[in-house]
């Protein structure tokens, strides 16, 4: 076992490699010229606003984390969970916040440098923006692997679990590590919701008043909300998205490690369980190196159109994905080849995950890029006004759910069958192995996150670069280059959101099985057996299979408790979206009123003879985001706890199933509809249907305004919601069991 554990040091080495290259790209970016004095001044305003917001947000989140950590410590005191949980929870939140902070800091320094590089060539601008985005990608995977490997080695080698009265078996170790996944999910939800409310309140206020009412261009320095809008791109689309994908990446690895520990607990082959636990992190570690190869391959030529730019990014991402598929076969052959001939079948589960990710990405690109007919049709509908733009965008979003849902469904079945040797028979052994395969598929989908997240983080950097170019009065050809980079960023951001949502569906399914294991651990801790079966027999928890567990708790669709849980989970997806959408609406209303007030009361602002009060708009967005993010985020934590106390284990499983199914489909719909509305506006701005300032343009601006909270607030937050509810349920399993034993 010692020889196998040493492999985790290779994962630590991979994390150091990722963080080292992140620092290298960051230093390389800082060496680039930031441009004119005005460009530097604008970038400085954005940077200060972003850091001020993040500082305020972290103050609020710290209070929530301290309260939850105290709750976990009290639960440990009453033996409802082990004494490591509270600290692991804090480290998960800390690393998640750190990933968002580093990514946002890089982005705020990179935007002006990207605009300045675009003065030379399109490729120069692409290189600066993309490699700055790579800082976020590599920081996320580096910190996540550092946390995973660090905790595993601490729990495995130090005897810390025995010191707090817990067993140091592999199942306990891996389920304990899931706790820092809850910390990451909690931080990510606050970051996504708060950042999303901030950025969309500023964006909606800037667009509705500036573009629609006063006919001034996007990112015009005369618009008081312009700086707040640019700040929002960083706090929502960089810091929020970084924390989001940190928890997706870490969660997929942790859930699969826990599934591996459970699936191979009674294999009878020495070291088999340890190998199954180590495999997900080893695959992710190899993904770091392959992501670096892909990052260095991204380049384009001057005058490239949207398809050429997309192809430039696809070369890097597809190369990394193709290589990780081959590496996976080598890892499983090395780990499992001498004990079982199923190593190549489990490897196929990773390939399934990768293919599912590619298909979801291409589907999202097709439905959201202005290079394809669906989004062009939304632009065309602007000829009859904003109402038809809204209708066509909603219809497109609904239609766009079909391919991702079918793809994930097929991926779940294929990953399940591959891992259990293509045996269709539903046995306890097949079920455990199949669920491990589904988890491995999620790891495969996210294994090259270093480069896929770089393509996502690139988007807001390019967007800010365009804003800087506009406000700095750079020549038209520079703005054309930054517009091309920005349009590409809209598509890559939409693709990244689809990718994250798809991986969330696979990870959440794996977390369902992890919840079962945590309930078993809670029963073992209390010395209780499973509830009696219909014939009156009771099975000891430590000997129970997953099927035994389902039968004992009557987890089936004919159980009304399960059905009620499913309805509550489905409702949570819509309730959460309703709260966040209304939050954006309220904050945006205040922003609209402020922008209108400044246009009316500050003389000379429209003529460019007076400066707007940018700080006032930044303050409005900051205050609105901090106030509005609390209720939806806290509900995501409280509802699973209350459901467990009232409805028990069967109700919680129903809650998680309903939240997963509804949340996944709703998230795809909102992300794609919002992306299509955004790029429909871009398509008109390229000169189609009258171009900028036309009635068609105003109609698409309205569509884009509606789509902003769809794609940047509510939609991407849903994939965190479904995983956070799973994580909370896992951590609170001991409380659920103890309450129903009273």
DOPA-640213 format. One record per residue (C-alpha): y, z negated, x negated. Coordinates in steps of 0.2 Angstrom, whole numbers, padded with zeros to 4 digits. Each point is the difference from the previous one (the first is absolute). Example, Ala and Ser with C-alpha at 12.3 -4.5 7.8 and 13.67 -1.06 7.14 Angstrom:
% DOPA-640213
<<-0022, -0039, -0062>>,
<<0017, 0003, -0006>>,
This chain:
% DOPA-640213
<<0000, 0000, 0000>>,
<<0012, -0004, -0015>>,
<<-0003, 0018, -0006>>,
<<0005, 0007, 0017>>,
<<0015, -0011, 0002>>,
<<0007, 0006, -0016>>,
<<0003, 0017, 0009>>,
<<0014, -0008, 0009>>,
<<0010, -0001, -0017>>,
<<0000, 0019, 0001>>,
<<0009, -0001, 0017>>,
<<0012, -0012, -0008>>,
<<0003, 0013, -0014>>,
<<0003, 0014, 0013>>,
<<0013, -0011, 0008>>,
<<0009, -0002, -0016>>,
<<-0001, 0019, -0003>>,
<<0008, 0003, 0017>>,
<<0014, -0013, -0003>>,
<<0003, 0007, -0017>>,
<<0002, 0018, 0006>>,
<<0011, -0007, 0014>>,
<<0011, -0008, -0013>>,
<<0000, 0016, -0010>>,
<<0006, 0011, 0014>>,
<<0013, -0013, 0005>>,
<<0007, 0000, -0018>>,
<<-0001, 0019, -0001>>,
<<0010, 0001, 0017>>,
<<0013, -0012, -0007>>,
<<0003, 0011, -0015>>,
<<0006, 0014, 0012>>,
<<0018, 0003, 0003>>,
<<0006, -0007, 0016>>,
<<0014, 0013, 0002>>,
<<0018, -0002, 0003>>,
<<0010, -0016, 0003>>,
<<0000, 0003, 0019>>,
<<-0019, 0003, 0000>>,
<<-0002, -0017, -0010>>,
<<0012, -0009, 0012>>,
<<-0009, 0006, 0016>>,
<<-0017, -0004, -0008>>,
<<0006, -0018, -0004>>,
<<0006, -0003, 0018>>,
<<-0018, 0005, 0006>>,
<<-0008, -0011, -0013>>,
<<0010, -0015, 0003>>,
<<-0003, 0002, 0019>>,
<<-0018, 0002, -0002>>,
<<-0002, -0015, -0011>>,
<<0010, -0011, 0011>>,
<<-0011, 0004, 0015>>,
<<-0016, -0003, -0010>>,
<<0006, -0016, -0006>>,
<<0004, -0006, 0018>>,
<<-0016, 0007, 0007>>,
<<-0010, -0010, -0014>>,
<<0009, -0016, 0005>>,
<<-0006, 0002, 0018>>,
<<-0018, 0005, -0005>>,
<<-0001, -0014, -0012>>,
<<0003, -0013, 0014>>,
<<-0014, 0008, 0010>>,
<<-0012, 0000, -0014>>,
<<0003, -0018, -0004>>,
<<-0003, -0005, 0018>>,
<<-0017, 0010, 0000>>,
<<-0005, -0007, -0017>>,
<<0002, -0017, 0007>>,
<<-0010, 0004, 0015>>,
<<-0014, 0007, -0011>>,
<<0001, -0016, -0011>>,
<<-0002, -0011, 0015>>,
<<-0015, 0011, 0006>>,
<<-0008, -0003, -0017>>,
<<0003, -0019, 0001>>,
<<-0010, 0000, 0016>>,
<<-0014, 0012, -0008>>,
<<0004, 0015, 0011>>,
<<0002, 0011, -0015>>,
<<-0001, -0003, -0019>>,
<<0014, -0007, -0010>>,
<<0004, 0016, -0009>>,
<<0006, 0010, 0015>>,
<<0018, -0006, 0001>>,
<<0003, 0005, -0018>>,
<<-0009, 0016, 0001>>,
<<0011, 0004, 0015>>,
<<0016, -0003, -0010>>,
<<-0005, 0011, -0014>>,
<<-0004, 0015, 0011>>,
<<0017, -0001, 0008>>,
<<0008, -0002, -0017>>,
<<-0008, 0015, -0007>>,
<<0003, 0010, 0015>>,
<<0019, -0004, 0000>>,
<<0001, 0003, -0019>>,
<<-0007, 0018, 0002>>,
<<0013, 0004, 0013>>,
<<0014, -0008, -0011>>,
<<-0005, 0010, -0015>>,
<<-0001, 0016, 0010>>,
<<0016, -0002, 0008>>,
<<0009, -0005, -0016>>,
<<-0006, 0016, -0008>>,
<<0005, 0011, 0015>>,
<<0018, -0007, 0001>>,
<<0002, 0005, -0019>>,
<<-0009, 0017, 0002>>,
<<0010, 0008, 0015>>,
<<0016, 0004, -0010>>,
<<-0011, 0006, -0015>>,
<<-0010, 0011, 0011>>,
<<0016, 0008, 0007>>,
<<0007, 0002, -0017>>,
<<-0016, 0008, -0006>>,
<<0001, 0012, 0015>>,
<<0016, 0007, -0008>>,
<<-0011, 0007, -0013>>,
<<-0015, 0006, 0010>>,
<<-0011, -0003, 0014>>,
<<-0015, -0005, -0011>>,
<<0011, -0012, -0010>>,
<<0005, -0009, 0017>>,
<<-0019, 0000, 0006>>,
<<-0006, -0007, -0017>>,
<<0013, -0015, 0001>>,
<<-0003, -0004, 0018>>,
<<-0019, 0002, -0001>>,
<<-0003, -0010, -0016>>,
<<0012, -0014, 0007>>,
<<-0011, 0000, 0016>>,
<<-0015, -0002, -0012>>,
<<0007, -0016, -0006>>,
<<-0003, -0007, 0018>>,
<<-0017, 0008, 0001>>,
<<-0006, -0007, -0017>>,
<<0008, -0017, 0003>>,
<<-0009, -0002, 0017>>,
<<-0017, 0004, -0007>>,
<<0003, -0010, -0016>>,
<<0005, -0016, 0008>>,
<<-0013, 0002, 0013>>,
<<-0014, 0002, -0013>>,
<<0008, -0014, -0010>>,
<<-0001, -0012, 0015>>,
<<-0018, 0006, 0005>>,
<<-0007, -0001, -0018>>,
<<0009, -0016, -0004>>,
<<-0006, -0010, 0016>>,
<<-0018, 0006, -0002>>,
<<-0001, -0006, -0018>>,
<<0009, -0016, 0004>>,
<<-0012, -0004, 0014>>,
<<-0015, 0006, -0009>>,
<<0002, -0008, -0017>>,
<<0010, -0016, 0003>>,
<<-0009, -0010, 0013>>,
<<0015, -0001, 0010>>,
<<-0009, 0002, 0017>>,
<<-0012, -0015, -0005>>,
<<0015, -0010, -0004>>,
<<0006, 0001, 0018>>,
<<-0017, -0003, 0008>>,
<<-0005, 0019, 0003>>,
<<-0015, 0010, -0006>>,
<<0003, 0012, -0014>>,
<<-0011, 0013, 0007>>,
<<0005, 0018, 0001>>,
<<0003, 0001, 0019>>,
<<0012, -0016, -0001>>,
<<0009, 0008, -0015>>,
<<0004, 0017, 0008>>,
<<0004, -0008, 0017>>,
<<0012, -0012, -0008>>,
<<0008, 0015, -0009>>,
<<0004, 0008, 0017>>,
<<0013, -0014, 0002>>,
<<0011, 0008, -0012>>,
<<-0002, 0015, 0010>>,
<<0008, -0009, 0014>>,
<<0014, -0005, -0011>>,
<<0003, 0018, -0004>>,
<<-0001, 0006, 0018>>,
<<0012, -0014, 0006>>,
<<0013, 0005, -0013>>,
<<-0003, 0019, 0003>>,
<<0003, -0002, 0019>>,
<<0017, -0009, -0003>>,
<<0005, 0013, -0013>>,
<<-0005, 0014, 0011>>,
<<0008, -0006, 0016>>,
<<0015, -0008, -0008>>,
<<0003, 0015, -0011>>,
<<-0004, 0012, 0015>>,
<<0013, -0008, 0011>>,
<<0013, 0000, -0014>>,
<<-0002, 0018, -0004>>,
<<-0001, 0007, 0017>>,
<<0015, -0010, 0007>>,
<<0010, 0008, -0014>>,
<<-0007, 0017, 0002>>,
<<0002, 0001, 0019>>,
<<0018, -0007, -0001>>,
<<0005, 0013, -0014>>,
<<-0008, 0015, 0010>>,
<<0005, -0004, 0018>>,
<<0019, -0003, -0005>>,
<<0002, 0010, -0015>>,
<<-0010, 0016, 0003>>,
<<0000, 0001, 0019>>,
<<0017, -0007, 0005>>,
<<0011, 0004, -0015>>,
<<-0009, 0016, -0007>>,
<<0000, -0007, -0018>>,
<<-0015, 0004, -0012>>,
<<-0014, -0012, -0004>>,
<<0004, -0012, -0014>>,
<<0018, 0004, 0001>>,
<<0010, -0013, -0009>>,
<<0012, -0002, 0015>>,
<<-0014, -0007, 0011>>,
<<0000, -0019, -0001>>,
<<-0019, -0001, 0002>>,
<<-0004, 0011, -0014>>,
<<-0002, -0013, -0014>>,
<<-0010, -0011, 0012>>,
<<-0011, 0016, 0004>>,
<<-0004, 0002, -0018>>,
<<-0003, -0018, -0003>>,
<<-0012, 0001, 0015>>,
<<-0010, 0014, -0008>>,
<<-0004, -0012, -0014>>,
<<-0004, -0016, 0009>>,
<<-0010, 0008, 0014>>,
<<-0008, 0016, -0008>>,
<<-0002, -0007, -0018>>,
<<-0002, -0019, 0000>>,
<<-0008, -0001, 0018>>,
<<-0011, 0014, -0004>>,
<<-0005, -0007, -0017>>,
<<-0005, -0016, 0008>>,
<<-0009, 0009, 0014>>,
<<-0011, 0010, -0012>>,
<<-0003, -0014, -0011>>,
<<-0009, -0010, 0014>>,
<<-0009, 0016, 0005>>,
<<-0007, 0003, -0018>>,
<<-0004, -0019, -0003>>,
<<-0007, -0002, 0017>>,
<<-0012, 0015, -0001>>,
<<-0007, -0007, -0017>>,
<<-0001, -0018, 0006>>,
<<-0009, 0004, 0016>>,
<<-0012, 0012, -0008>>,
<<-0004, -0014, -0013>>,
<<-0004, -0012, 0014>>,
<<-0011, 0013, 0008>>,
<<-0009, 0003, -0016>>,
<<-0003, -0019, -0002>>,
<<-0007, -0001, 0018>>,
<<-0010, 0016, 0000>>,
<<-0009, -0003, -0017>>,
<<-0002, -0019, 0002>>,
<<-0018, 0001, 0003>>,
<<-0005, 0016, -0009>>,
<<-0012, -0009, -0012>>,
<<0006, 0010, -0015>>,
<<0009, -0009, -0014>>,
<<0018, 0004, -0001>>,
<<0000, 0012, 0015>>,
<<0012, -0011, 0010>>,
<<0012, -0001, -0015>>,
<<0000, 0019, -0003>>,
<<0004, 0003, 0018>>,
<<0015, -0012, -0001>>,
<<0006, 0008, -0016>>,
<<-0001, 0018, 0005>>,
<<0015, 0001, 0011>>,
<<0012, -0007, -0014>>,
<<-0008, 0011, -0013>>,
<<0003, 0016, 0010>>,
<<0018, -0006, 0003>>,
<<0002, -0003, -0019>>,
<<-0006, 0018, -0004>>,
<<0012, 0006, 0013>>,
<<0015, -0007, -0010>>,
<<-0005, 0012, -0015>>,
<<-0002, 0015, 0011>>,
<<0016, -0003, 0009>>,
<<0009, 0000, -0016>>,
<<-0008, 0017, -0004>>,
<<0006, 0007, 0017>>,
<<0018, -0007, -0002>>,
<<0002, 0010, -0017>>,
<<-0005, 0016, 0009>>,
<<0014, 0000, 0013>>,
<<0013, 0013, -0004>>,
<<0008, 0015, 0009>>,
<<0011, 0015, -0004>>,
<<0018, 0004, 0005>>,
<<0003, 0006, 0017>>,
<<-0016, -0006, 0007>>,
<<-0002, -0001, 0019>>,
<<-0008, -0014, 0010>>,
<<-0018, 0007, -0002>>,
<<0002, 0002, -0019>>,
<<0007, -0018, -0001>>,
<<-0015, -0007, 0011>>,
<<-0012, 0010, -0011>>,
<<0008, -0008, -0016>>,
<<-0004, -0018, 0007>>,
<<-0017, 0006, 0007>>,
<<-0006, 0005, -0017>>,
<<0003, -0017, -0007>>,
<<-0008, -0010, 0015>>,
<<-0014, 0012, 0003>>,
<<-0005, 0000, -0018>>,
<<0000, -0019, 0000>>,
<<-0011, -0001, 0016>>,
<<-0012, 0013, -0007>>,
<<-0003, -0009, -0016>>,
<<-0002, -0017, 0008>>,
<<-0014, 0007, 0011>>,
<<-0009, 0005, -0016>>,
<<0003, -0017, -0009>>,
<<-0006, -0009, 0015>>,
<<-0017, 0008, -0001>>,
<<-0001, -0006, -0019>>,
<<0005, -0018, 0005>>,
<<-0013, -0002, 0013>>,
<<-0013, 0009, -0011>>,
<<0004, -0012, -0014>>,
<<0000, -0016, 0012>>,
<<-0014, 0004, 0012>>,
<<-0010, 0014, -0008>>,
<<-0014, -0011, -0007>>,
<<-0002, -0010, 0015>>,
<<0001, 0012, 0015>>,
<<0000, 0019, 0003>>,
<<0014, -0003, 0013>>,
<<0014, 0000, -0013>>,
<<0004, 0018, 0003>>,
<<0000, -0003, 0019>>,
<<0013, -0014, -0001>>,
<<0010, 0011, -0012>>,
<<0001, 0013, 0014>>,
<<0009, -0013, 0011>>,
<<0015, 0000, -0013>>,
<<0000, 0019, 0002>>,
<<0001, -0002, 0019>>,
<<0015, -0011, -0002>>,
<<0009, 0012, -0012>>,
<<-0004, 0015, 0011>>,
<<0006, -0010, 0016>>,
<<0016, -0004, -0010>>,
<<0003, 0018, -0005>>,
<<-0003, 0006, 0018>>,
<<0012, -0013, 0008>>,
<<0013, 0005, -0013>>,
<<-0001, 0018, 0003>>,
<<0000, -0003, 0019>>,
<<0016, -0010, -0002>>,
<<0008, 0013, -0011>>,
<<-0004, 0013, 0013>>,
<<0007, -0009, 0015>>,
<<0016, -0007, -0009>>,
<<0005, 0013, -0013>>,
<<0013, 0013, 0005>>,
<<-0010, 0013, -0009>>,
<<-0012, 0000, 0015>>,
<<0001, 0005, 0018>>,
<<-0001, -0017, 0009>>,
<<0016, -0006, -0008>>,
<<0008, 0017, 0002>>,
<<-0004, -0001, 0018>>,
<<0009, -0017, 0002>>,
<<0015, 0008, -0009>>,
<<-0001, 0015, 0012>>,
<<0000, -0012, 0015>>,
<<0018, -0005, -0005>>,
<<0007, 0015, 0007>>,
<<-0002, -0008, 0017>>,
<<0007, -0017, -0005>>,
<<-0005, -0017, -0006>>,
<<-0012, -0004, 0014>>,
<<-0012, 0014, -0004>>,
<<0001, -0005, -0018>>,
<<-0006, -0017, 0005>>,
<<-0014, 0007, 0012>>,
<<-0007, 0012, -0013>>,
<<0000, -0013, -0014>>,
<<-0009, -0012, 0011>>,
<<-0013, 0013, 0005>>,
<<-0002, 0005, -0019>>,
<<-0003, -0018, -0005>>,
<<-0013, -0003, 0014>>,
<<-0009, 0016, -0005>>,
<<0001, -0004, -0018>>,
<<-0011, -0016, 0002>>,
<<-0016, 0011, 0004>>,
<<-0004, 0005, -0018>>,
<<0003, -0017, -0009>>,
<<-0010, -0009, 0014>>,
<<-0015, 0012, -0001>>,
<<0001, 0000, -0019>>,
<<-0001, -0019, -0001>>,
<<-0014, 0000, 0013>>,
<<-0010, 0012, -0010>>,
<<0004, -0009, -0016>>,
<<-0006, -0017, 0007>>,
<<-0017, 0008, 0006>>,
<<-0003, 0010, -0016>>,
<<0005, -0015, -0012>>,
<<-0011, -0011, 0010>>,
<<-0015, 0012, -0001>>,
<<0003, 0004, -0018>>,
<<-0001, -0018, -0005>>,
<<-0016, -0004, 0009>>,
<<-0009, 0015, -0006>>,
<<0003, 0011, 0016>>,
<<-0011, -0012, 0011>>,
<<0006, 0001, 0018>>,
<<-0010, -0015, 0005>>,
<<0012, -0015, 0004>>,
<<-0008, -0014, -0010>>,
<<0009, -0016, -0007>>,
<<-0003, 0007, -0018>>,
<<0006, 0018, 0005>>,
<<0016, -0008, 0008>>,
<<0005, -0010, -0015>>,
<<-0003, 0014, -0012>>,
<<0009, 0012, 0012>>,
<<0015, -0011, 0001>>,
<<0001, -0001, -0019>>,
<<0000, 0018, 0000>>,
<<0015, 0001, 0012>>,
<<0009, -0013, -0011>>,
<<-0004, 0011, -0016>>,
<<0007, 0015, 0010>>,
<<0017, -0009, 0002>>,
<<0000, -0004, -0018>>,
<<-0003, 0018, -0004>>,
<<0014, 0006, 0011>>,
<<0012, -0012, -0009>>,
<<-0007, 0001, -0018>>,
<<0013, 0012, -0006>>,
<<0014, -0010, 0008>>,
<<0010, 0001, -0016>>,
<<0004, 0018, 0003>>,
<<-0001, 0001, 0019>>,
<<0013, -0014, 0001>>,
<<0011, 0009, -0013>>,
<<0001, 0014, 0012>>,
<<0005, -0012, 0014>>,
<<0013, -0010, -0010>>,
<<0007, 0016, -0007>>,
<<0007, 0004, 0018>>,
<<0014, -0013, 0002>>,
<<0005, 0003, -0018>>,
<<0003, 0018, 0003>>,
<<0009, -0005, 0017>>,
<<0012, -0011, -0010>>,
<<0002, 0013, -0013>>,
<<0006, 0012, 0014>>,
<<0012, -0014, 0007>>,
<<0007, -0003, -0018>>,
<<0003, 0019, -0003>>,
<<0009, 0002, 0017>>,
<<0011, -0016, -0002>>,
<<0004, 0005, -0018>>,
<<0005, 0018, 0005>>,
<<-0012, 0009, -0012>>,
<<-0001, 0019, 0001>>,
<<-0009, 0008, 0015>>,
<<-0015, 0006, -0011>>,
<<-0004, -0018, -0005>>,
<<0000, -0006, 0018>>,
<<-0012, 0015, 0004>>,
<<-0012, -0007, -0013>>,
<<0001, -0018, 0006>>,
<<-0002, 0006, 0018>>,
<<-0016, 0009, -0005>>,
<<-0006, -0016, -0009>>,
<<0005, -0010, 0016>>,
<<-0009, 0012, 0012>>,
<<-0015, -0002, -0011>>,
<<0002, -0018, 0000>>,
<<0000, -0001, 0019>>,
<<-0017, 0009, 0000>>,
<<-0008, -0010, -0014>>,
<<0006, -0016, 0009>>,
<<-0008, 0005, 0016>>,
<<-0016, 0005, -0009>>,
<<0000, -0017, -0009>>,
<<0002, -0009, 0016>>,
<<-0015, 0009, 0008>>,
<<-0010, -0003, -0016>>,
<<0004, -0019, 0001>>,
<<-0004, -0001, 0019>>,
<<-0017, 0009, -0003>>,
<<-0005, -0012, -0014>>,
<<0006, -0014, 0011>>,
<<-0013, 0005, 0014>>,
<<-0014, 0000, -0013>>,
<<0006, -0017, -0008>>,
<<0002, -0009, 0017>>,
<<-0018, 0005, 0005>>,
<<-0006, -0008, -0017>>,
<<0010, -0015, 0004>>,
<<-0009, -0002, 0017>>,
<<-0016, -0003, -0010>>,
<<0009, -0012, -0012>>,
<<0006, -0010, 0015>>,
<<-0019, -0003, 0005>>,
<<-0004, -0006, -0018>>,
<<0015, -0012, 0001>>,
<<-0006, -0007, 0016>>,
<<-0018, -0002, -0008>>,
<<0008, -0009, -0014>>,
<<0010, -0012, 0012>>,
<<-0016, -0004, 0009>>,
<<-0010, -0004, -0016>>,
<<0015, -0011, -0006>>,
<<-0002, -0010, 0016>>,
<<-0019, 0000, 0000>>,
<<-0001, 0009, 0017>>,
<<-0011, 0013, 0006>>,
<<0004, 0016, 0010>>,
<<0002, -0002, 0019>>,
<<-0016, 0000, 0009>>,
<<-0008, 0017, 0005>>,
<<-0005, 0004, 0018>>,
<<-0018, -0007, -0004>>,
<<0008, -0016, -0006>>,
<<-0004, 0003, -0019>>,
<<0013, -0004, -0013>>,
<<0001, 0008, -0017>>,
<<0007, -0008, -0015>>,
<<0016, 0008, -0006>>,
<<-0005, 0002, -0018>>,
<<-0015, 0011, 0006>>,
<<0009, 0010, 0014>>,
<<0002, 0019, -0002>>,
<<0015, 0009, 0007>>,
<<-0011, 0005, 0016>>,
<<-0005, -0018, 0002>>,
<<0019, -0005, 0000>>,
<<0004, 0013, 0013>>,
<<-0014, -0006, 0011>>,
<<0004, -0018, -0001>>,
<<0019, 0002, 0004>>,
<<-0004, 0013, 0013>>,
<<0011, 0013, -0008>>,
<<-0003, 0015, 0012>>,
<<0010, 0011, 0011>>,
<<-0007, -0009, 0016>>,
<<0007, -0016, -0005>>,
<<0017, -0002, 0009>>,
<<0006, -0011, -0015>>,
<<-0002, 0014, -0012>>,
<<0009, 0012, 0013>>,
<<0014, -0012, 0002>>,
<<0002, -0001, -0019>>,
<<0000, 0020, -0001>>,
<<0014, 0000, 0013>>,
<<0010, -0013, -0009>>,
<<-0002, 0010, -0017>>,
<<0005, 0016, 0009>>,
<<0015, -0008, 0007>>,
<<0005, -0008, -0016>>,
<<0003, 0018, -0008>>,
<<0012, 0005, 0015>>,
<<0008, -0017, 0000>>,
<<0003, 0000, -0019>>,
<<0007, 0018, 0002>>,
<<0011, -0005, 0014>>,
<<0008, -0014, -0009>>,
<<0003, 0009, -0016>>,
<<0007, 0015, 0010>>,
<<0012, -0011, 0010>>,
<<0005, -0009, -0016>>,
<<0005, 0017, -0008>>,
<<0009, 0004, 0016>>,
<<0010, -0016, 0001>>,
<<0005, 0001, -0019>>,
<<0004, 0018, 0002>>,
<<0012, -0003, 0014>>,
<<0010, -0013, -0010>>,
<<0000, 0013, -0014>>,
<<0007, 0014, 0012>>,
<<0013, -0012, 0006>>,
<<0006, -0004, -0017>>,
<<0000, 0018, -0006>>,
<<0010, 0005, 0015>>,
<<0012, -0015, -0003>>,
<<0003, 0005, -0018>>,
<<0004, 0018, 0005>>,
<<0012, -0005, 0013>>,
<<0009, -0014, -0010>>,
<<0000, 0005, -0018>>,
<<0013, 0013, -0001>>,
<<-0003, 0015, -0012>>,
<<-0019, -0003, 0000>>,
<<-0005, 0017, 0007>>,
<<0012, 0009, -0011>>,
<<-0007, -0008, -0016>>,
<<0016, -0010, -0003>>,
<<-0007, -0017, 0003>>,
<<-0017, -0008, -0005>>,
<<-0011, -0007, 0014>>,
<<-0006, -0018, 0000>>,
<<-0018, 0003, -0006>>,
<<-0003, -0018, -0003>>,
<<0002, -0004, 0018>>,
<<-0013, 0012, 0005>>,
<<-0012, -0006, -0013>>,
<<0002, -0018, 0007>>,
<<-0003, 0006, 0017>>,
<<-0017, 0008, -0004>>,
<<-0005, -0015, -0011>>,
<<0004, -0013, 0013>>,
<<-0009, 0011, 0014>>,
<<-0016, 0002, -0011>>,
<<-0001, -0018, -0005>>,
<<0002, -0006, 0018>>,
<<-0011, 0013, 0009>>,
<<-0015, 0000, -0012>>,
<<-0006, -0017, 0003>>,
<<-0007, 0001, 0018>>,
<<-0011, 0015, -0002>>,
<<-0006, -0006, -0017>>,
<<-0004, -0018, 0006>>,
<<-0009, 0007, 0016>>,
<<-0012, 0009, -0012>>,
<<-0005, -0016, -0008>>,
<<0000, -0011, 0016>>,
<<-0010, 0011, 0012>>,
<<-0016, 0000, -0009>>,
<<0000, -0019, -0002>>,
<<0003, -0003, 0018>>,
<<-0013, 0013, 0005>>,
<<-0012, -0009, -0011>>,
<<0004, -0017, 0008>>,
<<-0001, 0007, 0018>>,
<<-0013, 0014, -0001>>,
<<-0010, -0005, -0015>>,
<<-0009, 0012, -0012>>,
<<-0004, 0013, 0013>>,
<<0018, 0001, 0006>>,
<<0006, 0002, -0018>>,
<<-0012, 0014, -0004>>,
<<0006, 0008, 0016>>,
<<0018, -0002, -0005>>,
<<-0003, 0008, -0017>>,
<<-0009, 0014, 0007>>,
<<0013, 0004, 0013>>,
<<0014, -0002, -0013>>,
<<-0009, 0012, -0012>>,
<<-0004, 0014, 0013>>,
<<0017, 0000, 0009>>,
<<0011, -0004, -0016>>,
<<-0008, 0014, -0010>>,
<<0003, 0013, 0013>>,
<<0017, -0006, 0005>>,
<<0005, -0001, -0019>>,
<<-0005, 0018, -0003>>,
<<0010, 0006, 0016>>,
<<0016, -0009, -0005>>,
<<0000, 0005, -0018>>,
<<-0004, 0018, 0003>>,
<<0012, 0002, 0015>>,
<<0014, -0008, -0011>>,
<<-0004, 0011, -0015>>,
<<0001, 0015, 0011>>,
<<0017, -0004, 0008>>,
<<0007, -0004, -0018>>,
<<-0006, 0017, -0007>>,
<<0005, 0009, 0016>>,
<<0018, -0005, -0004>>,
<<-0003, 0006, -0018>>,
<<-0006, 0017, 0006>>,
<<0016, 0002, 0010>>,
<<0011, -0006, -0015>>,
<<-0008, 0014, -0010>>,
<<0009, 0013, 0011>>,
<<-0012, 0003, 0014>>,
<<0006, -0001, 0018>>,
<<0018, -0001, -0005>>,
<<-0001, -0012, -0015>>,
<<0010, -0015, -0003>>,
<<0013, -0005, 0013>>,
<<-0007, 0010, 0014>>,
<<-0006, -0006, 0017>>,
<<-0018, 0002, -0006>>,
<<0004, -0011, -0015>>,
<<0007, -0013, 0011>>,
<<-0015, 0000, 0011>>,
<<-0012, -0002, -0015>>,
<<0011, -0014, -0006>>,
<<-0004, -0009, 0016>>,
<<-0018, 0003, -0002>>,
<<0001, -0006, -0018>>,
<<0009, -0016, 0005>>,
<<-0014, -0004, 0013>>,
<<-0013, 0004, -0013>>,
<<0007, -0011, -0014>>,
<<-0007, -0016, 0007>>,
<<-0016, 0009, 0005>>,
<<-0004, 0005, -0018>>,
<<0009, -0013, -0011>>,
<<-0001, -0016, 0010>>,
<<-0013, -0002, 0014>>,
<<-0013, 0014, -0005>>,
<<-0003, -0006, -0018>>,
<<0000, -0018, 0004>>,
<<-0015, 0002, 0012>>,
<<-0012, 0003, -0014>>,
<<0005, -0017, -0008>>,
<<-0001, -0008, 0018>>,
<<-0018, 0004, 0002>>,
<<-0005, -0006, -0017>>,
<<0011, -0016, 0001>>,
<<-0008, -0005, 0016>>,
<<-0017, 0002, -0008>>,
<<0005, -0010, -0016>>,
<<0007, -0014, 0011>>,
<<-0016, 0000, 0010>>,
<<-0010, -0002, -0016>>,
<<0011, -0014, -0007>>,
<<0000, -0009, 0016>>,
<<-0019, 0002, 0003>>,
<<-0003, -0018, -0004>>,
<<0013, -0006, 0013>>,
<<-0008, 0011, 0013>>,
<<-0018, -0007, -0003>>,
<<0006, -0018, -0001>>,
<<0010, 0001, 0016>>,
<<-0014, 0007, 0010>>,
<<-0012, -0013, -0007>>,
<<0010, -0015, 0006>>,
